[in-house]
Amino acid sequence: MSELKPVFALGECMLELSGAPGSSVATAYGGDTLNTCVYLSRLGINTTFLSALGDDASSDWLLQQWRREGIDTHWVRRIPGAKPGLYWIHLDGSGERTFSYWRGESAARRVLDDSDYAARLAAEIPAGSLFYLSGITLSILSYPARETLWALLKILRERGVCICFDGNFRAAGWESLRLAQNAFNSTLVHTDIALPTFDDEAKVFGDKTPEVTASRLHETGVGEVVVKRGAEGCYVSHGAITQTVSTRAQPSVVDTTAAGDAFNAAYLAARIQGLGPIEAAHEGHALAGKVILHRGAIVPA
């Protein structure tokens, strides 16, 4: 994969609040595909974020933060009157997190509502690039926008763009498991690299083991699969390679937010730079291990 050109990531970034209710609240930003963009950029990969924002002060601030991270934002749509979404991180004593969302009117939900925007993406994303999206990307889009997305993925893949999908699942974003299953499967048929989390695949598809997940994804045509398992490491399946790659235990986990997003960034950066899947998985674990020692999705550079 050393010939791959820049990464284009489609999704949503929201304002991030953290802190116990009634206490001082910290403000930052995060969103799964944007988190991966930030870490890819810090690892030296040219990265472009595809999304939408409003024309308010919060949107201006988010755009400024992304640019400071070296992310190309010229494909970010600005929608008059719209605003970004917002989420609040709640942490338990072990660093595990839950989220409260205010995203019903998020501008990013409308990113592919403009057919001209999708047509320009299809025409201008160069062959050899990597196009990255997630299950959360799918969940925020309307059904017509998902249809537009799948048509875009088909065109891009036929032109030689590598499609990477992380089946990141949040139940609150879906009306039913059946809808999520159908949307994931409609995306996987266009996917070259899948980076799912096993707990998500077990919830959505009832998979019993990471090996079952990998086998199911290969049956849809995905060539390279890495099933993330948190502290238990990951399962890599690519051609003749089928191996569990362990991670080092962290004695003081602070916050697991964006650990999977960071893993994805380091894994893809390593593959882009010519490392094999096993070496790339070790790189993914190393970066995720650093991210979980800090609060929030984006750790200090």
URQUIKA-V259026 format. One record per residue. N is the residue number from 1. BURIAL is # if it has 9 or more other ideal C-beta (glycine too) atoms within 8 Angstrom, else .. D_LAST is the distance of its C-alpha to the last C-alpha in Angstrom with 2 decimals. Layout:
BEGIN
<<N | BURIAL | D_LAST> <N | BURIAL | D_LAST>>
END
This chain:
BEGIN
<<1 | . | 26.57> <2 | . | 25.42> <3 | . | 27.16> <4 | # | 25.00> <5 | . | 23.77> <6 | # | 20.86> <7 | # | 19.94> <8 | # | 21.30> <9 | # | 20.30> <10 | # | 22.67> <11 | # | 22.12> <12 | # | 21.23> <13 | # | 18.36> <14 | # | 19.38> <15 | # | 18.65> <16 | # | 17.48> <17 | # | 19.25> <18 | # | 18.97> <19 | . | 21.28> <20 | . | 24.92> <21 | . | 27.51> <22 | . | 29.01> <23 | . | 26.05> <24 | . | 23.27> <25 | . | 21.15> <26 | # | 17.45> <27 | . | 16.73> <28 | # | 13.84> <29 | # | 14.30> <30 | # | 14.64> <31 | # | 17.14> <32 | # | 17.49> <33 | # | 17.69> <34 | # | 15.08> <35 | # | 12.58> <36 | # | 13.67> <37 | # | 13.38> <38 | # | 9.68> <39 | # | 9.15> <40 | # | 12.06> <41 | # | 10.84> <42 | # | 7.73> <43 | # | 10.63> <44 | . | 12.78> <45 | # | 15.07> <46 | . | 16.67> <47 | # | 16.41> <48 | # | 18.64> <49 | # | 18.74> <50 | # | 22.34> <51 | # | 22.99> <52 | # | 24.81> <53 | # | 24.23> <54 | # | 26.78> <55 | # | 27.56> <56 | . | 26.64> <57 | . | 24.17> <58 | # | 21.78> <59 | # | 21.81> <60 | . | 21.19> <61 | . | 18.12> <62 | # | 16.69> <63 | # | 17.53> <64 | . | 15.85> <65 | # | 12.47> <66 | # | 12.85> <67 | # | 13.94> <68 | . | 11.04> <69 | # | 9.00> <70 | . | 11.95> <71 | # | 13.99> <72 | # | 17.72> <73 | # | 19.33> <74 | . | 22.90> <75 | # | 24.17> <76 | # | 23.14> <77 | # | 26.51> <78 | # | 27.21> <79 | # | 30.05> <80 | . | 32.06> <81 | . | 32.44> <82 | # | 29.87> <83 | # | 26.83> <84 | # | 23.72> <85 | # | 24.06> <86 | # | 22.75> <87 | # | 22.13> <88 | # | 22.09> <89 | # | 20.62> <90 | . | 23.15> <91 | # | 22.36> <92 | . | 25.08> <93 | . | 25.33> <94 | . | 23.92> <95 | # | 20.70> <96 | . | 22.37> <97 | # | 22.01> <98 | . | 24.39> <99 | # | 23.97> <100 | . | 26.15> <101 | # | 26.08> <102 | . | 27.46> <103 | # | 27.25> <104 | . | 30.89> <105 | . | 30.69> <106 | # | 27.20> <107 | # | 27.35> <108 | # | 25.62> <109 | # | 28.78> <110 | # | 30.64> <111 | # | 28.47> <112 | # | 31.23> <113 | . | 34.18> <114 | . | 34.64> <115 | . | 36.52> <116 | . | 35.97> <117 | # | 32.18> <118 | # | 32.61> <119 | . | 35.18> <120 | . | 32.94> <121 | # | 30.18> <122 | # | 32.90> <123 | . | 34.06> <124 | . | 30.90> <125 | # | 28.38> <126 | . | 29.26> <127 | . | 30.75> <128 | # | 28.51> <129 | # | 25.44> <130 | # | 23.89> <131 | # | 24.36> <132 | # | 22.36> <133 | # | 23.51> <134 | # | 23.99> <135 | # | 26.69> <136 | # | 25.11> <137 | # | 25.39> <138 | # | 29.06> <139 | # | 29.63> <140 | # | 28.77> <141 | # | 31.10> <142 | . | 34.83> <143 | . | 37.16> <144 | . | 38.13> <145 | # | 34.49> <146 | # | 34.03> <147 | . | 37.10> <148 | # | 35.60> <149 | # | 32.44> <150 | # | 34.57> <151 | # | 36.62> <152 | # | 33.53> <153 | # | 32.26> <154 | # | 35.74> <155 | # | 35.87> <156 | # | 32.45> <157 | # | 33.19> <158 | . | 36.61> <159 | . | 35.07> <160 | . | 32.86> <161 | # | 29.55> <162 | # | 27.96> <163 | # | 27.56> <164 | # | 25.03> <165 | # | 25.55> <166 | # | 23.90> <167 | # | 26.70> <168 | # | 24.53> <169 | # | 27.32> <170 | # | 27.57> <171 | . | 31.26> <172 | . | 31.14> <173 | . | 30.44> <174 | # | 33.68> <175 | . | 37.33> <176 | . | 38.31> <177 | . | 37.31> <178 | . | 39.70> <179 | # | 37.86> <180 | # | 34.53> <181 | # | 36.33> <182 | . | 37.94> <183 | # | 34.78> <184 | # | 32.85> <185 | # | 35.83> <186 | # | 36.24> <187 | # | 32.68> <188 | # | 32.96> <189 | . | 35.96> <190 | # | 33.72> <191 | # | 30.86> <192 | # | 30.13> <193 | # | 27.19> <194 | # | 26.98> <195 | # | 24.14> <196 | # | 25.78> <197 | # | 25.37> <198 | # | 28.68> <199 | . | 29.09> <200 | # | 28.92> <201 | # | 31.42> <202 | # | 33.70> <203 | . | 33.76> <204 | # | 34.38> <205 | . | 36.60> <206 | . | 37.83> <207 | # | 36.58> <208 | . | 37.58> <209 | . | 35.39> <210 | # | 32.42> <211 | # | 35.11> <212 | # | 36.95> <213 | # | 33.89> <214 | # | 33.34> <215 | # | 37.07> <216 | # | 37.26> <217 | # | 34.43> <218 | # | 36.04> <219 | . | 39.26> <220 | # | 37.73> <221 | . | 36.87> <222 | # | 33.23> <223 | . | 32.97> <224 | # | 29.67> <225 | # | 28.80> <226 | # | 26.11> <227 | # | 26.87> <228 | # | 24.05> <229 | # | 25.43> <230 | . | 22.65> <231 | . | 23.31> <232 | . | 26.25> <233 | # | 24.28> <234 | # | 25.34> <235 | # | 28.50> <236 | # | 28.42> <237 | # | 31.47> <238 | . | 31.88> <239 | . | 35.30> <240 | . | 36.67> <241 | # | 33.42> <242 | . | 33.53> <243 | . | 31.46> <244 | . | 29.57> <245 | # | 26.29> <246 | . | 25.47> <247 | # | 22.21> <248 | . | 21.76> <249 | . | 22.50> <250 | # | 19.94> <251 | . | 21.91> <252 | . | 19.85> <253 | # | 18.52> <254 | . | 17.00> <255 | # | 16.45> <256 | # | 17.11> <257 | # | 16.00> <258 | # | 14.51> <259 | # | 15.09> <260 | # | 17.54> <261 | # | 15.49> <262 | # | 12.77> <263 | # | 15.85> <264 | # | 17.29> <265 | # | 14.45> <266 | # | 14.48> <267 | # | 18.27> <268 | # | 18.85> <269 | # | 16.69> <270 | # | 18.74> <271 | # | 21.93> <272 | # | 21.34> <273 | . | 20.90> <274 | . | 24.18> <275 | . | 23.62> <276 | . | 26.07> <277 | # | 25.53> <278 | # | 25.65> <279 | # | 23.11> <280 | # | 20.85> <281 | # | 21.36> <282 | # | 20.31> <283 | # | 17.00> <284 | # | 16.66> <285 | # | 17.54> <286 | # | 15.15> <287 | # | 12.00> <288 | # | 13.79> <289 | # | 14.62> <290 | # | 11.14> <291 | # | 10.50> <292 | # | 13.88> <293 | # | 13.16> <294 | # | 11.35> <295 | . | 13.05> <296 | # | 12.73> <297 | # | 11.96> <298 | # | 8.36> <299 | . | 6.28> <300 | . | 3.78> <301 | . | 0.00>>
END
